[in-house]
Amino acid sequence: MAKPMRVKCPSCGTEGIWTEDNPYRPFCSQRCKDKDFIAWADEEQVIGGNSDYDDILSEDL
Ligand SMILES: [Zn+2]
């Protein structure tokens, strides 16, 4: 059997073991996975929101 590989959770930095059993890898937990996804989604929303706002202003002018 291969030695377990250690990985750092990209969200909280906690060092954990990468296993096929961990559905959240490379994150340490569901919580960290959700946290990272929410941060990414928020960023997308801000960019999209600003773009739409600019379009509306352009049309009015
Ligand atoms: Zn984590």
N, CA, C, O and the ligand as a Tripos MOL2 file, in Angstrom:
@<TRIPOS>MOLECULE
protein
  245   243    62     0     0
PROTEIN
NO_CHARGES

@<TRIPOS>ATOM
      1 N           0.8350   -1.2060    0.0000 N.3       1 MET1
      2 CA          0.0000    0.0000    0.0000 C.3       1 MET1
      3 C           0.8650    1.2490    0.0000 C.2       1 MET1
      4 O           1.9320    1.2730    0.6130 O.2       1 MET1
      5 N           0.4040    2.2850   -0.6880 N.am      2 ALA2
      6 CA          1.1450    3.5500   -0.7460 C.3       2 ALA2
      7 C           1.0420    4.2750    0.5840 C.2       2 ALA2
      8 O           0.0600    4.1510    1.3160 O.2       2 ALA2
      9 N           2.1000    5.0420    0.8730 N.am      3 LYS3
     10 CA          2.0650    5.8450    2.0970 C.3       3 LYS3
     11 C           1.0460    6.9630    1.9450 C.2       3 LYS3
     12 O           0.8890    7.5120    0.8550 O.2       3 LYS3
     13 N           0.3500    7.3060    3.0290 N.am      4 PRO4
     14 CA         -0.6200    8.4030    2.9380 C.3       4 PRO4
     15 C           0.0910    9.7150    2.6270 C.2       4 PRO4
     16 O           1.1500   10.0050    3.1850 O.2       4 PRO4
     17 N          -0.4950   10.5010    1.7380 N.am      5 MET5
     18 CA          0.1010   11.7680    1.3430 C.3       5 MET5
     19 C          -0.4920   12.8910    2.1800 C.2       5 MET5
     20 O          -1.7050   12.9910    2.3670 O.2       5 MET5
     21 N           0.4110   13.7330    2.6770 N.am      6 ARG6
     22 CA         -0.0720   14.8470    3.4980 C.3       6 ARG6
     23 C          -0.3280   16.0680    2.6220 C.2       6 ARG6
     24 O           0.4820   16.4120    1.7610 O.2       6 ARG6
     25 N          -1.4540   16.7080    2.8540 N.am      7 VAL7
     26 CA         -1.7850   17.9230    2.1060 C.3       7 VAL7
     27 C          -2.2490   18.9970    3.0670 C.2       7 VAL7
     28 O          -2.8160   18.7050    4.1200 O.2       7 VAL7
     29 N          -2.0040   20.2310    2.6990 N.am      8 LYS8
     30 CA         -2.5100   21.3510    3.5010 C.3       8 LYS8
     31 C          -3.8370   21.8090    2.9140 C.2       8 LYS8
     32 O          -3.9620   22.0050    1.7050 O.2       8 LYS8
     33 N          -4.8090   21.9730    3.7740 N.am      9 CYS9
     34 CA         -6.1120   22.4510    3.3430 C.3       9 CYS9
     35 C          -5.9600   23.8630    2.7760 C.2       9 CYS9
     36 O          -5.4480   24.7420    3.4690 O.2       9 CYS9
     37 N          -6.3890   24.1030    1.5400 N.am     10 PRO10
     38 CA         -6.2340   25.4300    0.9310 C.3      10 PRO10
     39 C          -7.0440   26.5010    1.6440 C.2      10 PRO10
     40 O          -6.7600   27.6910    1.5080 O.2      10 PRO10
     41 N          -8.0320   26.0910    2.3890 N.am     11 SER11
     42 CA         -8.9160   27.0510    3.0410 C.3      11 SER11
     43 C          -8.3920   27.4800    4.4060 C.2      11 SER11
     44 O          -8.2950   28.6770    4.6730 O.2      11 SER11
     45 N          -8.0540   26.5350    5.2710 N.am     12 CYS12
     46 CA         -7.6630   26.8680    6.6340 C.3      12 CYS12
     47 C          -6.2000   26.5470    6.9120 C.2      12 CYS12
     48 O          -5.6750   26.9470    7.9520 O.2      12 CYS12
     49 N          -5.5240   25.8310    6.0030 N.am     13 GLY13
     50 CA         -4.1060   25.5480    6.1750 C.3      13 GLY13
     51 C          -3.8140   24.3710    7.0850 C.2      13 GLY13
     52 O          -2.6490   24.0760    7.3550 O.2      13 GLY13
     53 N          -4.8320   23.7000    7.5570 N.am     14 THR14
     54 CA         -4.6210   22.5430    8.4160 C.3      14 THR14
     55 C          -4.0380   21.3930    7.5980 C.2      14 THR14
     56 O          -4.5210   21.0810    6.5100 O.2      14 THR14
     57 N          -2.9990   20.7740    8.1370 N.am     15 GLU15
     58 CA         -2.3900   19.6610    7.4240 C.3      15 GLU15
     59 C          -3.1880   18.3970    7.6750 C.2      15 GLU15
     60 O          -3.4510   18.0200    8.8170 O.2      15 GLU15
     61 N          -3.5660   17.7550    6.5890 N.am     16 GLY16
     62 CA         -4.3290   16.5270    6.7170 C.3      16 GLY16
     63 C          -3.7710   15.4720    5.7980 C.2      16 GLY16
     64 O          -2.8080   15.7080    5.0670 O.2      16 GLY16
     65 N          -4.3770   14.3160    5.8380 N.am     17 ILE17
     66 CA         -3.9230   13.2160    4.9940 C.3      17 ILE17
     67 C          -4.8750   13.0610    3.8160 C.2      17 ILE17
     68 O          -6.0920   12.9740    3.9740 O.2      17 ILE17
     69 N          -4.2780   13.0300    2.6340 N.am     18 TRP18
     70 CA         -5.0510   12.8630    1.3950 C.3      18 TRP18
     71 C          -5.4180   11.4020    1.2630 C.2      18 TRP18
     72 O          -4.5440   10.5480    1.1130 O.2      18 TRP18
     73 N          -6.6810   11.1150    1.3180 N.am     19 THR19
     74 CA         -7.1220    9.7370    1.1400 C.3      19 THR19
     75 C          -8.2620    9.6850    0.1390 C.2      19 THR19
     76 O          -8.9900   10.6590   -0.0550 O.2      19 THR19
     77 N          -8.3960    8.5470   -0.4810 N.am     20 GLU20
     78 CA         -9.4930    8.3500   -1.4240 C.3      20 GLU20
     79 C         -10.8370    8.4270   -0.7020 C.2      20 GLU20
     80 O         -11.8710    8.6900   -1.3160 O.2      20 GLU20
     81 N         -10.8050    8.1940    0.6130 N.am     21 ASP21
     82 CA        -12.0430    8.2150    1.3870 C.3      21 ASP21
     83 C         -12.5230    9.6220    1.6870 C.2      21 ASP21
     84 O         -13.6790    9.8230    2.0600 O.2      21 ASP21
     85 N         -11.6380   10.6000    1.5250 N.am     22 ASN22
     86 CA        -12.0190   11.9750    1.8600 C.3      22 ASN22
     87 C         -12.6510   12.6590    0.6540 C.2      22 ASN22
     88 O         -11.9490   13.0410   -0.2830 O.2      22 ASN22
     89 N         -13.9690   12.8160    0.6710 N.am     23 PRO23
     90 CA        -14.6440   13.4260   -0.4820 C.3      23 PRO23
     91 C         -14.3750   14.9170   -0.5790 C.2      23 PRO23
     92 O         -14.6960   15.5370   -1.5930 O.2      23 PRO23
     93 N         -13.7920   15.5000    0.4580 N.am     24 TYR24
     94 CA        -13.5880   16.9500    0.4930 C.3      24 TYR24
     95 C         -12.1940   17.3620    0.0580 C.2      24 TYR24
     96 O         -11.9010   18.5540   -0.0290 O.2      24 TYR24
     97 N         -11.3120   16.3740   -0.2230 N.am     25 ARG25
     98 CA         -9.9410   16.7020   -0.5750 C.3      25 ARG25
     99 C          -9.8970   17.6540   -1.7720 C.2      25 ARG25
    100 O         -10.7280   17.5100   -2.6690 O.2      25 ARG25
    101 N          -8.9860   18.6060   -1.8360 N.am     26 PRO26
    102 CA         -7.8690   18.7350   -0.8910 C.3      26 PRO26
    103 C          -8.2290   19.4700    0.3930 C.2      26 PRO26
    104 O          -7.3410   19.7820    1.1870 O.2      26 PRO26
    105 N          -9.4910   19.7490    0.6130 N.am     27 PHE27
    106 CA         -9.8950   20.4250    1.8400 C.3      27 PHE27
    107 C          -9.9870   19.4100    2.9700 C.2      27 PHE27
    108 O         -10.0600   18.2040    2.7390 O.2      27 PHE27
    109 N          -9.9830   19.9330    4.2190 N.am     28 CYS28
    110 CA         -9.9850   19.0370    5.3690 C.3      28 CYS28
    111 C         -11.4040   18.6350    5.7350 C.2      28 CYS28
    112 O         -11.6060   17.6200    6.4020 O.2      28 CYS28
    113 N         -12.3810   19.4090    5.3130 N.am     29 SER29
    114 CA        -13.7450   19.1210    5.7340 C.3      29 SER29
    115 C         -14.7470   19.7630    4.7820 C.2      29 SER29
    116 O         -14.3890   20.5930    3.9470 O.2      29 SER29
    117 N         -15.9810   19.3710    4.9210 N.am     30 GLN30
    118 CA        -17.0610   19.9530    4.1310 C.3      30 GLN30
    119 C         -17.1190   21.4620    4.3480 C.2      30 GLN30
    120 O         -17.3630   22.2330    3.4210 O.2      30 GLN30
    121 N         -16.8880   21.8610    5.5930 N.am     31 ARG31
    122 CA        -16.9770   23.2710    5.9510 C.3      31 ARG31
    123 C         -15.9800   24.1080    5.1420 C.2      31 ARG31
    124 O         -16.3300   25.1610    4.6090 O.2      31 ARG31
    125 N         -14.7460   23.6320    5.0590 N.am     32 CYS32
    126 CA        -13.7140   24.3710    4.3310 C.3      32 CYS32
    127 C         -14.0120   24.3630    2.8400 C.2      32 CYS32
    128 O         -13.7650   25.3590    2.1600 O.2      32 CYS32
    129 N         -14.5230   23.2890    2.3330 N.am     33 LYS33
    130 CA        -14.8610   23.2100    0.9110 C.3      33 LYS33
    131 C         -15.9570   24.2270    0.5880 C.2      33 LYS33
    132 O         -15.8620   24.9460   -0.4060 O.2      33 LYS33
    133 N         -16.9840   24.2880    1.4130 N.am     34 ASP34
    134 CA        -18.0730   25.2400    1.2090 C.3      34 ASP34
    135 C         -17.5600   26.6730    1.3040 C.2      34 ASP34
    136 O         -17.9370   27.5380    0.5140 O.2      34 ASP34
    137 N         -16.6970   26.9040    2.2830 N.am     35 LYS35
    138 CA        -16.1650   28.2420    2.5100 C.3      35 LYS35
    139 C         -15.4350   28.7310    1.2590 C.2      35 LYS35
    140 O         -15.6190   29.8730    0.8360 O.2      35 LYS35
    141 N         -14.6270   27.8860    0.6820 N.am     36 ASP36
    142 CA        -13.8620   28.2620   -0.4990 C.3      36 ASP36
    143 C         -14.7950   28.5170   -1.6740 C.2      36 ASP36
    144 O         -14.5950   29.4680   -2.4290 O.2      36 ASP36
    145 N         -15.7970   27.6890   -1.8330 N.am     37 PHE37
    146 CA        -16.7340   27.8360   -2.9490 C.3      37 PHE37
    147 C         -17.5370   29.1180   -2.7970 C.2      37 PHE37
    148 O         -17.7690   29.8250   -3.7780 O.2      37 PHE37
    149 N         -17.9620   29.4230   -1.5830 N.am     38 ILE38
    150 CA        -18.7440   30.6310   -1.3300 C.3      38 ILE38
    151 C         -17.9050   31.8660   -1.6360 C.2      38 ILE38
    152 O         -18.4080   32.8170   -2.2340 O.2      38 ILE38
    153 N         -16.6460   31.8710   -1.2390 N.am     39 ALA39
    154 CA        -15.7590   32.9980   -1.5210 C.3      39 ALA39
    155 C         -15.6120   33.1860   -3.0180 C.2      39 ALA39
    156 O         -15.6200   34.3140   -3.5090 O.2      39 ALA39
    157 N         -15.4820   32.1100   -3.7310 N.am     40 TRP40
    158 CA        -15.3460   32.1690   -5.1880 C.3      40 TRP40
    159 C         -16.6350   32.6830   -5.8250 C.2      40 TRP40
    160 O         -16.5950   33.5200   -6.7260 O.2      40 TRP40
    161 N         -17.7570   32.1900   -5.3640 N.am     41 ALA41
    162 CA        -19.0500   32.5870   -5.9130 C.3      41 ALA41
    163 C         -19.3100   34.0690   -5.6390 C.2      41 ALA41
    164 O         -19.8260   34.7740   -6.5060 O.2      41 ALA41
    165 N         -18.9650   34.5420   -4.4610 N.am     42 ASP42
    166 CA        -19.1540   35.9510   -4.1250 C.3      42 ASP42
    167 C         -18.3600   36.8270   -5.0800 C.2      42 ASP42
    168 O         -18.8550   37.8550   -5.5430 O.2      42 ASP42
    169 N         -17.1330   36.4250   -5.3760 N.am     43 GLU43
    170 CA        -16.2770   37.1950   -6.2670 C.3      43 GLU43
    171 C         -16.9160   37.2790   -7.6530 C.2      43 GLU43
    172 O         -16.9380   38.3420   -8.2740 O.2      43 GLU43
    173 N         -17.4270   36.1650   -8.1210 N.am     44 GLU44
    174 CA        -18.0680   36.1310   -9.4350 C.3      44 GLU44
    175 C         -19.2700   37.0770   -9.4570 C.2      44 GLU44
    176 O         -19.4900   37.7900  -10.4360 O.2      44 GLU44
    177 N         -20.0310   37.0760   -8.3870 N.am     45 GLN45
    178 CA        -21.2280   37.9180   -8.3190 C.3      45 GLN45
    179 C         -20.8630   39.3910   -8.3770 C.2      45 GLN45
    180 O         -21.5450   40.1690   -9.0430 O.2      45 GLN45
    181 N         -19.8040   39.7830   -7.6940 N.am     46 VAL46
    182 CA        -19.3940   41.1830   -7.6680 C.3      46 VAL46
    183 C         -18.9890   41.6200   -9.0650 C.2      46 VAL46
    184 O         -19.3860   42.6900   -9.5250 O.2      46 VAL46
    185 N         -18.2050   40.8010   -9.7340 N.am     47 ILE47
    186 CA        -17.7500   41.1330  -11.0890 C.3      47 ILE47
    187 C         -18.9570   41.2280  -12.0280 C.2      47 ILE47
    188 O         -19.0820   42.1820  -12.7960 O.2      47 ILE47
    189 N         -19.8480   40.2230  -11.9570 N.am     48 GLY48
    190 CA        -21.0240   40.2290  -12.8230 C.3      48 GLY48
    191 C         -21.9200   41.4260  -12.5250 C.2      48 GLY48
    192 O         -22.4330   42.0700  -13.4410 O.2      48 GLY48
    193 N         -22.1050   41.7210  -11.2320 N.am     49 GLY49
    194 CA        -22.9610   42.8410  -10.8400 C.3      49 GLY49
    195 C         -22.4360   44.1550  -11.3790 C.2      49 GLY49
    196 O         -23.2170   44.9500  -11.9020 O.2      49 GLY49
    197 N         -21.1590   44.4090  -11.2710 N.am     50 ASN50
    198 CA        -20.5830   45.6520  -11.7740 C.3      50 ASN50
    199 C         -20.7520   45.7600  -13.2830 C.2      50 ASN50
    200 O         -21.0470   46.8310  -13.8140 O.2      50 ASN50
    201 N         -20.5640   44.6520  -13.9560 N.am     51 SER51
    202 CA        -20.6710   44.6510  -15.4160 C.3      51 SER51
    203 C         -22.0930   45.0060  -15.8450 C.2      51 SER51
    204 O         -22.2940   45.8220  -16.7440 O.2      51 SER51
    205 N         -23.0740   44.3850  -15.1940 N.am     52 ASP52
    206 CA        -24.4700   44.6810  -15.5250 C.3      52 ASP52
    207 C         -24.7840   46.1470  -15.2570 C.2      52 ASP52
    208 O         -25.4860   46.7870  -16.0390 O.2      52 ASP52
    209 N         -24.2770   46.6670  -14.1760 N.am     53 TYR53
    210 CA        -24.5450   48.0510  -13.8010 C.3      53 TYR53
    211 C         -23.9870   49.0030  -14.8540 C.2      53 TYR53
    212 O         -24.6280   49.9900  -15.2170 O.2      53 TYR53
    213 N         -22.8030   48.6990  -15.3310 N.am     54 ASP54
    214 CA        -22.1890   49.5360  -16.3690 C.3      54 ASP54
    215 C         -23.0300   49.5090  -17.6450 C.2      54 ASP54
    216 O         -23.2270   50.5380  -18.2910 O.2      54 ASP54
    217 N         -23.5220   48.3270  -17.9980 N.am     55 ASP55
    218 CA        -24.3280   48.2000  -19.2140 C.3      55 ASP55
    219 C         -25.5840   49.0530  -19.1180 C.2      55 ASP55
    220 O         -25.9600   49.7430  -20.0650 O.2      55 ASP55
    221 N         -26.2270   48.9940  -17.9520 N.am     56 ILE56
    222 CA        -27.4610   49.7690  -17.7580 C.3      56 ILE56
    223 C         -27.1770   51.2650  -17.8930 C.2      56 ILE56
    224 O         -27.9370   51.9890  -18.5360 O.2      56 ILE56
    225 N         -26.0970   51.7200  -17.2950 N.am     57 LEU57
    226 CA        -25.7350   53.1300  -17.3870 C.3      57 LEU57
    227 C         -25.4620   53.5340  -18.8360 C.2      57 LEU57
    228 O         -25.8700   54.6130  -19.2660 O.2      57 LEU57
    229 N         -24.7890   52.6950  -19.5710 N.am     58 SER58
    230 CA        -24.4520   53.0060  -20.9620 C.3      58 SER58
    231 C         -25.7200   53.1530  -21.7970 C.2      58 SER58
    232 O         -25.8340   54.0590  -22.6230 O.2      58 SER58
    233 N         -26.6780   52.2410  -21.5660 N.am     59 GLU59
    234 CA        -27.9200   52.2930  -22.3480 C.3      59 GLU59
    235 C         -28.7200   53.5610  -22.0600 C.2      59 GLU59
    236 O         -29.3110   54.1530  -22.9630 O.2      59 GLU59
    237 N         -28.7300   53.9690  -20.7910 N.am     60 ASP60
    238 CA        -29.4640   55.1810  -20.4300 C.3      60 ASP60
    239 C         -28.8530   56.4150  -21.0610 C.2      60 ASP60
    240 O         -29.5620   57.3570  -21.4140 O.2      60 ASP60
    241 N         -27.5450   56.4100  -21.2030 N.am     61 LEU61
    242 CA        -26.8900   57.5780  -21.8120 C.3      61 LEU61
    243 C         -27.0030   57.4530  -23.3130 C.2      61 LEU61
    244 O         -26.5240   58.3210  -24.0430 O.2      61 LEU61
    245 ZN         -9.6300   23.2100    6.2880 Zn       62 ZN62
@<TRIPOS>BOND
     1     1     2 1
     2     2     3 1
     3     3     4 2
     4     3     5 am
     5     5     6 1
     6     6     7 1
     7     7     8 2
     8     7     9 am
     9     9    10 1
    10    10    11 1
    11    11    12 2
    12    11    13 am
    13    13    14 1
    14    14    15 1
    15    15    16 2
    16    15    17 am
    17    17    18 1
    18    18    19 1
    19    19    20 2
    20    19    21 am
    21    21    22 1
    22    22    23 1
    23    23    24 2
    24    23    25 am
    25    25    26 1
    26    26    27 1
    27    27    28 2
    28    27    29 am
    29    29    30 1
    30    30    31 1
    31    31    32 2
    32    31    33 am
    33    33    34 1
    34    34    35 1
    35    35    36 2
    36    35    37 am
    37    37    38 1
    38    38    39 1
    39    39    40 2
    40    39    41 am
    41    41    42 1
    42    42    43 1
    43    43    44 2
    44    43    45 am
    45    45    46 1
    46    46    47 1
    47    47    48 2
    48    47    49 am
    49    49    50 1
    50    50    51 1
    51    51    52 2
    52    51    53 am
    53    53    54 1
    54    54    55 1
    55    55    56 2
    56    55    57 am
    57    57    58 1
    58    58    59 1
    59    59    60 2
    60    59    61 am
    61    61    62 1
    62    62    63 1
    63    63    64 2
    64    63    65 am
    65    65    66 1
    66    66    67 1
    67    67    68 2
    68    67    69 am
    69    69    70 1
    70    70    71 1
    71    71    72 2
    72    71    73 am
    73    73    74 1
    74    74    75 1
    75    75    76 2
    76    75    77 am
    77    77    78 1
    78    78    79 1
    79    79    80 2
    80    79    81 am
    81    81    82 1
    82    82    83 1
    83    83    84 2
    84    83    85 am
    85    85    86 1
    86    86    87 1
    87    87    88 2
    88    87    89 am
    89    89    90 1
    90    90    91 1
    91    91    92 2
    92    91    93 am
    93    93    94 1
    94    94    95 1
    95    95    96 2
    96    95    97 am
    97    97    98 1
    98    98    99 1
    99    99   100 2
   100    99   101 am
   101   101   102 1
   102   102   103 1
   103   103   104 2
   104   103   105 am
   105   105   106 1
   106   106   107 1
   107   107   108 2
   108   107   109 am
   109   109   110 1
   110   110   111 1
   111   111   112 2
   112   111   113 am
   113   113   114 1
   114   114   115 1
   115   115   116 2
   116   115   117 am
   117   117   118 1
   118   118   119 1
   119   119   120 2
   120   119   121 am
   121   121   122 1
   122   122   123 1
   123   123   124 2
   124   123   125 am
   125   125   126 1
   126   126   127 1
   127   127   128 2
   128   127   129 am
   129   129   130 1
   130   130   131 1
   131   131   132 2
   132   131   133 am
   133   133   134 1
   134   134   135 1
   135   135   136 2
   136   135   137 am
   137   137   138 1
   138   138   139 1
   139   139   140 2
   140   139   141 am
   141   141   142 1
   142   142   143 1
   143   143   144 2
   144   143   145 am
   145   145   146 1
   146   146   147 1
   147   147   148 2
   148   147   149 am
   149   149   150 1
   150   150   151 1
   151   151   152 2
   152   151   153 am
   153   153   154 1
   154   154   155 1
   155   155   156 2
   156   155   157 am
   157   157   158 1
   158   158   159 1
   159   159   160 2
   160   159   161 am
   161   161   162 1
   162   162   163 1
   163   163   164 2
   164   163   165 am
   165   165   166 1
   166   166   167 1
   167   167   168 2
   168   167   169 am
   169   169   170 1
   170   170   171 1
   171   171   172 2
   172   171   173 am
   173   173   174 1
   174   174   175 1
   175   175   176 2
   176   175   177 am
   177   177   178 1
   178   178   179 1
   179   179   180 2
   180   179   181 am
   181   181   182 1
   182   182   183 1
   183   183   184 2
   184   183   185 am
   185   185   186 1
   186   186   187 1
   187   187   188 2
   188   187   189 am
   189   189   190 1
   190   190   191 1
   191   191   192 2
   192   191   193 am
   193   193   194 1
   194   194   195 1
   195   195   196 2
   196   195   197 am
   197   197   198 1
   198   198   199 1
   199   199   200 2
   200   199   201 am
   201   201   202 1
   202   202   203 1
   203   203   204 2
   204   203   205 am
   205   205   206 1
   206   206   207 1
   207   207   208 2
   208   207   209 am
   209   209   210 1
   210   210   211 1
   211   211   212 2
   212   211   213 am
   213   213   214 1
   214   214   215 1
   215   215   216 2
   216   215   217 am
   217   217   218 1
   218   218   219 1
   219   219   220 2
   220   219   221 am
   221   221   222 1
   222   222   223 1
   223   223   224 2
   224   223   225 am
   225   225   226 1
   226   226   227 1
   227   227   228 2
   228   227   229 am
   229   229   230 1
   230   230   231 1
   231   231   232 2
   232   231   233 am
   233   233   234 1
   234   234   235 1
   235   235   236 2
   236   235   237 am
   237   237   238 1
   238   238   239 1
   239   239   240 2
   240   239   241 am
   241   241   242 1
   242   242   243 1
   243   243   244 2
@<TRIPOS>SUBSTRUCTURE
     1 MET1         2 RESIDUE 1 A MET
     2 ALA2         6 RESIDUE 1 A ALA
     3 LYS3        10 RESIDUE 1 A LYS
     4 PRO4        14 RESIDUE 1 A PRO
     5 MET5        18 RESIDUE 1 A MET
     6 ARG6        22 RESIDUE 1 A ARG
     7 VAL7        26 RESIDUE 1 A VAL
     8 LYS8        30 RESIDUE 1 A LYS
     9 CYS9        34 RESIDUE 1 A CYS
    10 PRO10       38 RESIDUE 1 A PRO
    11 SER11       42 RESIDUE 1 A SER
    12 CYS12       46 RESIDUE 1 A CYS
    13 GLY13       50 RESIDUE 1 A GLY
    14 THR14       54 RESIDUE 1 A THR
    15 GLU15       58 RESIDUE 1 A GLU
    16 GLY16       62 RESIDUE 1 A GLY
    17 ILE17       66 RESIDUE 1 A ILE
    18 TRP18       70 RESIDUE 1 A TRP
    19 THR19       74 RESIDUE 1 A THR
    20 GLU20       78 RESIDUE 1 A GLU
    21 ASP21       82 RESIDUE 1 A ASP
    22 ASN22       86 RESIDUE 1 A ASN
    23 PRO23       90 RESIDUE 1 A PRO
    24 TYR24       94 RESIDUE 1 A TYR
    25 ARG25       98 RESIDUE 1 A ARG
    26 PRO26      102 RESIDUE 1 A PRO
    27 PHE27      106 RESIDUE 1 A PHE
    28 CYS28      110 RESIDUE 1 A CYS
    29 SER29      114 RESIDUE 1 A SER
    30 GLN30      118 RESIDUE 1 A GLN
    31 ARG31      122 RESIDUE 1 A ARG
    32 CYS32      126 RESIDUE 1 A CYS
    33 LYS33      130 RESIDUE 1 A LYS
    34 ASP34      134 RESIDUE 1 A ASP
    35 LYS35      138 RESIDUE 1 A LYS
    36 ASP36      142 RESIDUE 1 A ASP
    37 PHE37      146 RESIDUE 1 A PHE
    38 ILE38      150 RESIDUE 1 A ILE
    39 ALA39      154 RESIDUE 1 A ALA
    40 TRP40      158 RESIDUE 1 A TRP
    41 ALA41      162 RESIDUE 1 A ALA
    42 ASP42      166 RESIDUE 1 A ASP
    43 GLU43      170 RESIDUE 1 A GLU
    44 GLU44      174 RESIDUE 1 A GLU
    45 GLN45      178 RESIDUE 1 A GLN
    46 VAL46      182 RESIDUE 1 A VAL
    47 ILE47      186 RESIDUE 1 A ILE
    48 GLY48      190 RESIDUE 1 A GLY
    49 GLY49      194 RESIDUE 1 A GLY
    50 ASN50      198 RESIDUE 1 A ASN
    51 SER51      202 RESIDUE 1 A SER
    52 ASP52      206 RESIDUE 1 A ASP
    53 TYR53      210 RESIDUE 1 A TYR
    54 ASP54      214 RESIDUE 1 A ASP
    55 ASP55      218 RESIDUE 1 A ASP
    56 ILE56      222 RESIDUE 1 A ILE
    57 LEU57      226 RESIDUE 1 A LEU
    58 SER58      230 RESIDUE 1 A SER
    59 GLU59      234 RESIDUE 1 A GLU
    60 ASP60      238 RESIDUE 1 A ASP
    61 LEU61      242 RESIDUE 1 A LEU
    62 ZN62       245 GROUP 0 **** ****
